[in-house]
């Protein structure tokens, strides 16, 4: 047998097996999207009335007002979120308006302070809505109330853990805020 025949024979045999292999490997067709007879899309979707728990009510001003723990958490958030960068560490004002006096541009009621934090204000105050949970916004509101001396002394934080620039919140004289126009 010549060398040419030795090479041609395996090639012919491989081609013959390839054709036979292709026809022998024809797999069955499966349709995985078929809906069983008598069923519709609505019956295939399983629903349940089972939930993780009762709906949690949205916090309000009264939830955290005059609450020592909430005021302390608000104080921590005030520092961590760098509110002091604009309003100063004691809330005395700087780039942003003072939070300790009795003159408030957008209102000093807890709901108005909440709205200011969530929606922001023109010319400086960024909107934090969607960035921090509602619970933490109310904690900040309760701390801001304490900066102006508007909480009972037993609820206000007695001291700050860093350098003090003003009186402790429970030693501030009460000043009833009033709303003013733009400064």
C-alpha positions in Angstrom: 0.0 0.0 0.0 1.4 3.3 -1.0 1.9 6.2 1.4 -0.8 8.1 -0.4 -3.3 5.4 0.2 -2.4 5.2 3.8 -3.2 8.9 4.3 -6.3 8.8 2.1 -7.9 5.8 3.9 -8.1 7.4 7.4 -9.4 10.7 5.9 -12.1 8.8 4.0 -13.0 6.8 7.0 -13.2 10.0 9.2 -15.5 11.7 6.6 -17.8 8.6 6.5 -18.0 8.5 10.3 -18.6 12.2 10.5 -21.6 12.0 8.1 -23.0 9.0 10.1 -22.3 10.8 13.4 -24.2 13.9 12.4 -27.3 12.0 11.4 -27.1 9.7 14.5 -26.8 12.7 17.0 -30.1 14.3 16.0 -31.6 15.0 19.5 -35.2 15.2 20.4 -36.7 18.7 20.5 -37.9 20.0 23.8 -40.1 23.1 24.3 -39.7 24.4 27.8 -42.1 27.3 27.4 -45.2 25.2 26.7 -48.2 25.8 28.9 -50.0 22.5 29.9 -53.4 22.0 28.5 -56.2 23.7 30.4 -53.8 26.1 32.2 -53.3 29.8 31.6 -50.5 32.2 32.6 -52.5 33.4 35.6 -52.8 29.9 37.1 -49.1 29.2 36.8 -48.1 32.2 38.9 -48.2 31.3 42.5 -49.2 34.0 44.9 -49.4 34.0 48.6 -50.8 36.3 51.3 -47.7 35.5 53.4 -45.7 38.6 54.3 -42.6 39.3 56.5 -44.7 41.1 59.0 -47.2 43.9 59.5 -46.4 47.2 57.7 -44.2 49.4 59.7 -45.7 52.9 60.1 -43.7 55.8 58.8 -42.0 57.7 61.7 -43.3 61.1 62.6 -42.0 64.1 64.6 -43.7 62.8 67.8 -41.8 59.5 67.5 -38.4 61.0 68.2 -39.2 64.4 69.9 -38.0 64.7 73.4 -36.4 61.3 73.2 -32.8 61.3 74.6 -31.7 58.3 72.5 -33.0 59.8 69.3 -31.3 63.1 70.1 -28.0 61.4 70.8 -28.3 59.5 67.5 -29.1 62.8 65.7 -26.0 64.3 67.3 -23.9 61.4 65.9 -25.4 61.7 62.5 -24.9 65.5 62.5 -21.2 64.9 63.0 -20.9 61.9 60.6 -22.8 63.5 57.8 -20.7 66.7 58.2 -23.6 69.0 58.9 -21.1 70.9 61.0 -19.2 71.8 57.8 -21.9 74.3 56.9 -23.7 74.9 60.2 -20.7 74.7 62.6 -20.2 72.0 65.3 -22.6 73.7 67.7 -25.1 74.7 65.1 -24.0 78.4 65.4 -23.9 78.9 61.6 -21.1 79.4 59.1 -21.7 78.9 55.4 -25.2 77.7 56.3 -27.6 79.5 58.6 -27.4 79.1 62.4 -29.6 76.4 63.9 -29.4 77.9 67.5 -31.1 81.3 67.1 -34.7 82.2 66.9 -34.7 83.3 63.2 -35.6 80.5 60.7 -35.9 81.1 57.0 -38.0 78.0 56.1 -39.7 77.4 59.5 -38.6 75.9 62.8 -41.4 73.3 63.2 -40.1 69.7 63.1 -42.1 69.0 59.9 -40.5 72.0 58.2 -37.0 71.0 59.3 -37.7 67.5 58.1 -38.8 69.0 54.7 -35.6 71.1 54.5 -33.4 68.1 55.1 -35.3 65.8 52.6 -36.0 68.3 49.8 -33.0 70.7 50.3 -33.2 74.4 49.8 -31.9 76.7 47.0 -28.4 78.1 47.2 -26.7 75.6 49.3 -28.7 73.0 51.3 -28.5 69.7 49.4 -31.5 67.3 49.3 -30.9 64.1 51.4 -34.2 62.5 50.5 -33.6 58.9 49.3 -30.0 59.0 50.7 -30.8 58.5 54.3 -33.8 56.7 55.9 -36.7 58.7 57.3 -35.9 57.5 60.8 -32.4 59.1 60.6 -33.9 62.3 59.3 -36.2 62.5 62.3 -33.2 61.9 64.6 -31.4 64.8 63.0 -34.5 66.9 63.4 -34.7 66.0 67.1 -31.0 67.0 67.6 -31.5 70.3 65.7 -34.4 71.0 68.1 -32.0 70.4 71.0 -29.5 72.9 69.6 -32.0 75.7 70.1 -32.9 74.6 73.6 -36.3 73.4 72.5 -36.3 70.0 74.3 -36.5 69.2 78.0 -33.2 69.2 79.9 -33.5 65.6 80.8 -33.7 64.6 77.0 -31.0 66.9 75.7 -27.5 65.5 75.4 -25.4 66.8 78.3 -22.1 67.0 76.6 -20.4 66.5 73.3 -17.6 63.9 73.0 -15.4 66.2 71.0 -14.1 69.8 71.5 -16.9 72.0 72.9 -17.5 75.3 71.2 -20.8 76.1 72.9 -22.8 75.2 76.0 -24.1 71.7 76.3 -27.5 71.3 74.7 -29.2 70.8 78.1 -27.9 74.2 79.4 -29.1 76.4 76.5 -31.8 78.9 77.3 -35.1 78.3 75.5 -35.7 80.8 72.6 -39.0 80.4 70.7 -38.1 80.5 67.0 -40.0 82.5 64.5 -40.1 82.3 60.7 -38.4 85.1 58.7 -38.0 85.8 55.1 -34.7 85.3 53.3 -31.7 86.9 54.9 
